[in-house]
């Protein structure tokens, strides 16, 4: 999707466009503005790829991709999402594109059951078989994929220590001035303890547990806020209205933003209680802003958090553990500063 390109690939695309002809094929309905900062030499090609499985629509999308590949005669194709990855892998093989690269950023099938799990697993397996190179955004995820025979050792790799795009330290760095401005804009007191979630709002992100844990804390502790920043792709907030209504603390929902770093600079603790995650780039982005993180002890996230040093890891789906971890960091400014201290980590 254009959103994925904006979040993770924008710098790659801009750098490559200086020497190569680049086309981005995606579903641009109502989303083209996400890529408005790209130079005019980068071509945007709309293909109506559906997020969910839809065989007639998927076949139509495959034909559109085949026609595009035939017309442009590309040397390399790259994909990042499961649906886009499958369509790209099939079309690239048929059209004899020599270099076919896919990045795995977490497995949708990991949290599914029955036939749907098998089908989604099979899609990842096909993508891996038809690609010439598989990039994985964390070492623990790569080990998981190898152990499940999705990828092979000699065809898969992790760049550096993980993540898709690293951290732009010119954007992600602490700033007292921005913190004051954002808190003033939201009407948040300087003394308030702010928990922050940044990412797509989906069921797999553990938002139900996060809001429940925050609600428990807010009953006995004043001056707490939870900021949820990101697009609500699954209309999940409406299903959590009852939990949100029971919260004594303030829960703020902030939709898509081009500047997530501003909220990281203004928060005290990042929370990412996901059920599945390829790496969790927001964790190291927050770390660059001096903000410690709480995340689930799953593959991907455990590559981004050094438990007890840069943040805390909790059991997936365990509200009590999540609440305890949030309380621990909430009650200790010294611990938050220590875990968020870039100089200590560098030493």
N, C-alpha and C positions, 0 to 999 in steps of 0.2 A: 504494500500500500504506500501511497505518497507519505503517510505519516512515518512509516518505518524508514523511508529514505531520508526524511528530514531529521529524524532523531539520531540515526546511526551512520548514514552514508554520505551526508552532504559534503563533508570535507574530502572524502575519497573521490567523489564525482567531480568536484571543482578542480582538484589537483590533476586528475586523469584527463579532464577536458582540455588542459593546456597542450597536450600532445596527441590526443586520440579523439576520434569521433564517438560520441556517447549518445545512446538513446535510452530513455527510461520508459519502459512499457508497464503501465499500471492502470488501475481503475481510478480515473480522475474526476468522476462525478462528484461535484461539490467539494473537491479536495485539491484542486490544482494550485490553490494559493499557498499550500504548504511548501511548495518548491519555487516560490517566486523570487528567491534570492540567487537562483542559478543563472549563469551567463546564458545569453541567447543562443550560443552555439550548441548547447545541450538540447537535444530534441525530446519532446514529451509526446508519447504515443498512447492514446487511450485504448484500452482493451477492457471490456466489461467483465473482469474476473470477479466471480462471486466468492464471498468468504466461506460460506458453507457448501457442502456437497450438493450439486445440482447437475445431474448428468447431461441434460440437453444444453444448459448454459455453459457447462465446462467443455463440452465438445465444440461448441461455437467459439469459445475462447481459444481453444487449441488450434482451430482452423485459422483464426485471426493471427495468432502468433506464427504459425507456419507461413502464412502469406507475408508477414513482416520479415521473417528471416530469409525467405526466398528473394524478396525485393532488395534487401539491404546487404545480404551476403556477409554477415558478421564473422569476425575472427574469434570472438570470445563471448560467452553468455554467463551471466551471474544471477543467482536467485537467493532469496533470503526467507521466504515464508513457505509453509508446507504446500499450499495450493499452487502458488506461483512456481515453487520448486518442481512439483510434479509436471506441470504443463511445460515448463521450460526444459526440463530434462528430456521429455519425450520429443518435443519439437526440435531441440538441438541435435539429438541423435539422428532423427530423420533427415535433417538438413545438413548433416555432416559438419557441424560447427566443431572445430578441433579442440577448443578449450572450454570445458563446461564445469563451472564452479558453483558450489552451493554452500551456504553457511547454516549450520544448525544452531539455533538459539534457544533450545528447550523443546521437549517433546510433548505435543498435545496428548498423545495416547497414554502418557504416563499416569494420568489421573482418570482415565476412562476404564470401562469394563465391557466384557462380552464382545460381541461382533464389532462394535464401533472401535474398540481398542485394537482389535486385530486389523481392521481396515486401515486405520490411521498408522499403525505400525508398518503395514505393508507399503503404504505410500512413502514413508521415510526410507524403507529398504529399497524401493524402486529408484528413488532419487539418488541414493548412494551408489547403486549399481550402474546407473546411466551417466553419472557425473565422472569427470576425469580427476577432480580434486574436491575433497570435502574439508571445509574449514569448520572448526568447532570453537565456540567462544569461551570454553573453560576446560581445564585438564580433567576435572572430575566428571564433567559431562562426556568427554571423549572416552574415558575409561568405562563409563556406563554404557555408551553406545557400542564399544568394542565387546564388552561382556554380553551384550544382547545380540551380537552378530549383525548390527545395523551397518557399521562401518568397519573397515579393516585398518590394521596398524600402519600399513605402508601407503594408504591413500588418504589418510586423514591427518590433520595437524592443527595445533593451537598456535596462534601468533603470540609471541612473547609470553607473558604470564596470563593472557586471557583478555576477554571483552572483544567487542566488534571494532570499536573505534578509540579505545583509550579515553583519556581525559584532556580536554582543551584547557590548559591551566591559565590561559588568558581570560577565559569566561568563568571557570569554576575556581574561585578563590574567595576567602572571607572578605567581607566589606561591612564595616559598622554603619556607614552611610546608607547603603542599600537596605540593611536590616531595619534601620530606623524608619526609612521611607515606606517600606512594605508594611510594617506593623502599624504605622500611622494610617496608611491607606485602608487597612482592614479593621482599624479600630482595636488593635491588639495592644495591651499594655506591655511596657518594656519588661516588667517582672513576670509576665506569663510564661509558662513552660509550654512550648509548641512542639507537638509531635507532627511529623510530616510523612505523607505517602505521595510518591510521584510515579506515575505510570498509567498504562491503560487500565480502565476500570472494568475488570472481568472477574468472574467467580473464582478463577484459579489464583487470584492475587491475595486471597485470604482477607479480604476487606470485612467480611462478616465478623471474623475473629478480632480484627483490629478495632472495629467500632464497638464490639461487645466489651473488649478489654478496657478501652478508653472510657466507656460508660461506667464500668465498675470503679475505675480510679476516680472519676469525676464526682462520684457520690461523696467520697470522704476527703477529697483534695480540691481546693478552690484554685482558680487561676490557671486552668488547663485548657488548651485548645488543640484540636486535631484538624490539620489542613489536608484535604484530599485533592490532589492536583492531577488532572488528566482527563482525556475524553471518555465518556461513559458509553462504551461500545455495546454493552449487553443490557443497557437500561437497568443496571444493578442497584443504583441509588434508590429508585422507587421501591424496590423489594426490601430495602433496609430502612425504610422510613420509620417503622415502629421502633427499631433499636435506636435510631438517631433521636427520635422524640423523647426517649427515656433518658437520654444523656443530660446530665446537669451541666457539663462543660460545653464549650462552643465547638461545633463541628462546621467547618466551612468547606463547601464544594467549589472548586475552581476548575473550570473546564480547560480545554487545550490552551497552552501558552507556548510562545517561542522562547521564553526566558525562564525555564524551570530553575536555573541557577539562582535567580533572585529569591525564590522561596526557600531554597537550601541555605542561602546566606542568612536568612531571617529566622530559621527554625533552630530548635535545640537537639532534636533526636529524629533521625530518619527511621521509618518502620517499613519493612518489606516481608510480611509473613506469608510469602507465596507457597503454593503447593508444588509448583514447578518453575524453574528458572534456568536459563542457559548460563547466565553469569550474574546479572544484576548490576548493570553499568551505573545505575543511579546511586548505588552504594559507594563506589569509588569517586563518583562526581561529588557526592555529599562530603566524603572524606577530604577531598581537595578543598572544600569550603570550611573544613574544620568541624564537621558535624559527625558524631558517631552514629552507628546504625544498629538496629535490632532486626535480625532476619532468621528465617527457618534453616535448620541444619539439614539442608538438602544439597544434592550436587548442583554446582553452579554458584549458589550463594556462599557456600563454605569456602570457595576460592576467593571471594571478595571481602569477607570479614575474617580477621584474625581474632578468634573468640577470646574475650577477656582483655584484648589489647586495643583493637580498633572498633569493637562493638561486642554484641552478645548474640549467640545463636540459641534458638529455642526449638522444641519439637514441633513439627508441622501439625497444625490443627489444634494445638493445646492452648486453650485460652488462659488457663491458670499460669502456665510458664510464661506466656507472652505478657500477662498482667504483671507478674513478678519482675520480669526484665524491665518493663516500662517504669515500674515503681522504683527499681534500683537506680536507674539513670535519672529519673525525675527528682529523686531525693538527694542526689549528690552532684552538685555543680563541679566539685573537684574531679570526680570520676569522668564526667562529661568532657571537661577540659583536657584531662589526661588522654582520653581515648581519641579526642579530636585534634590533638597536638601534632602537627606535621613534623615539627623539629624532633620530637621524641621518636617518632616512627622512623625518620630518616637516619637518626643515630643508631 
